[in-house]
């Protein structure tokens, strides 16, 4: 079976994985919320920011 990967939009959640693993799906990755163990700034949707506190990165608008 083969196919084309679609785009991924993350609106929230708690993630302990590096976002580069998610972005390898073949589509685009746009993060609009959530808490991450690594800096997700490369994948933020327009108008969103990531701030670090106590070893976690929190995405907000």
C-alpha positions as a printed Julia matrix, in Angstrom:
61×3 Matrix{Float64}:
  0.0    0.0    0.0
  1.32   3.46  -0.82
 -0.01   6.94  -0.46
  0.78  10.55   0.15
  1.15  11.92   3.64
 -1.05  14.85   4.54
 -0.41  17.99   6.52
 -0.26  17.83  10.31
 -1.65  20.6   12.55
 -1.05  20.36  16.3
 -3.53  22.41  18.33
 -2.49  21.18  21.77
 -1.12  18.33  23.82
  1.98  17.34  25.76
  4.81  16.04  23.56
  8.13  14.55  24.6
  9.38  13.93  21.06
 11.42  16.2   18.83
  9.18  17.81  16.21
 11.51  16.78  13.4
 10.19  13.22  13.79
  6.62  14.43  13.24
  7.61  16.63  10.28
  9.06  13.67   8.35
  5.51  12.58   7.41
  5.95  14.24   4.01
  3.39  16.98   4.52
  3.75  20.23   6.44
  3.7   20.58  10.22
  2.05  23.63  11.82
  2.0   23.93  15.62
 -0.7   26.11  17.19
 -0.49  24.95  20.81
  0.93  22.38  23.17
  3.86  21.68  25.48
  7.09  20.24  24.1
 10.35  18.85  25.5
 12.36  20.48  22.66
 12.09  23.91  21.04
  9.34  23.66  18.36
  9.92  27.18  16.95
 10.8   25.95  13.45
  7.3   24.53  13.04
  5.11  27.25  14.58
  2.13  28.5   12.6
  2.12  32.22  11.79
  1.32  34.36  14.81
  2.35  31.75  17.41
  5.36  31.74  19.76
  7.18  29.23  21.93
  8.45  30.17  25.38
 10.65  28.01  27.61
  9.93  27.54  31.3
 11.35  24.86  33.6
 12.67  22.77  30.69
  9.39  22.75  28.74
  8.42  24.77  25.68
  4.85  26.12  25.67
  3.24  27.31  22.42
  0.73  30.13  22.54
 -0.65  32.92  20.38
